[in-house]
Amino acid sequence: MTEIIYPVWRQRLARSLHVNRSQVQSKYYQVASVCSNGAPKNRTMVFRGFLPDTQSLLSVTDIRSDKIEEWQGENQSRFEICWYFSDSREQYRLAGEVALISDSLEPSYESSVLGNQRKNSLLKQQWSNLSINAKQPFYSSSPKAPFDEDSILPIPEDRLGNQVNNEVNRNITQSNVADHDNDISNNFCVLVFIPYTVDYLDLKSKPQQRCLYDIQDDWKERVVNP
Ligand SMILES: Cc1cc2nc3c(=O)[nH]c(=O)nc-3n(C[C@H](O)[C@H](O)[C@H](O)COP(=O)(O)O)c2cc1C
């Protein structure tokens, strides 16, 4: 098997994740999109790992959320991630295109790059990584619908196997949840962020260091002034 050699920025990022692993917020980044009227929009998301053997980053979301519409259609799939690691005082800004992976959306990335089998296993794996609490909103009313306590639906019984009692649900461990392989909500969507450029800033080094990387330049590192 050939060993994959990742770009320098990807190796730096893996190291930053390791060095900052004790900080829960190290797994959160801000992701920007552009609305159809040209306005920027920004939100916090959880980093859920790399697409295996690539430098693409994974997050999950609800297909009913505004960001999905913002990222659909021609020339609309652009994103920028801003990610700050507070222990090591490093910032990464990654820009590129996002691919939306869901059974409820028109195939895009998965047909050309992932293939159906890989798409299904990615959806399954990311869904099974979610806690019961994180799964709950996918079964509730749409994001931004007027709040109604009664609309907070319990997760359907058949989606939880034998664990139907709320009290029991609270005690379900992560590994129990991972056992339910076939319960993917139709609202579930995996986002694959495919970077084309990376802007890295290290505030801790003396002097401070800034490096730029571009896929068009074969990810060659360019050290520039901060
Ligand atoms: C710490 C934190 C983590 C979050 N992680 C996610 C996430 O992984 N996926 C997601 O869709 N929303 C996440 N959110 C909520 C989003 O920031 C945002 O409020 C929501 O997705 C609606 O955004 P939209 O209207 O731009 O679609 C998170 C919020 C916080 C504060």
The ligand as a Gaussian input file, in Angstrom:
#p B3LYP/6-31G(d) Opt

LIG

0 1
 C      -20.224000      25.140000      19.798000
 C      -21.221000      25.052000      18.662000
 C      -21.149000      23.996000      17.778000
 C      -22.057000      23.892000      16.718000
 N      -21.940000      22.860000      15.829000
 C      -22.791000      22.783000      14.781000
 C      -22.631000      21.744000      13.799000
 O      -21.720000      20.910000      13.861000
 N      -23.536000      21.699000      12.793000
 C      -24.533000      22.624000      12.670000
 O      -25.306000      22.529000      11.708000
 N      -24.694000      23.623000      13.554000
 C      -23.851000      23.730000      14.611000
 N      -23.993000      24.734000      15.527000
 C      -25.080000      25.717000      15.331000
 C      -24.679000      26.725000      14.247000
 O      -23.677000      27.599000      14.744000
 C      -25.879000      27.531000      13.717000
 O      -26.462000      28.263000      14.758000
 C      -26.938000      26.633000      13.072000
 O      -26.345000      25.577000      12.331000
 C      -27.823000      27.449000      12.120000
 O      -27.012000      28.032000      11.131000
 P      -27.566000      28.505000       9.690000
 O      -28.828000      29.281000       9.978000
 O      -26.472000      29.351000       9.141000
 O      -27.846000      27.279000       8.871000
 C      -23.081000      24.876000      16.574000
 C      -23.129000      25.945000      17.463000
 C      -22.218000      26.036000      18.488000
 C      -22.308000      27.220000      19.419000

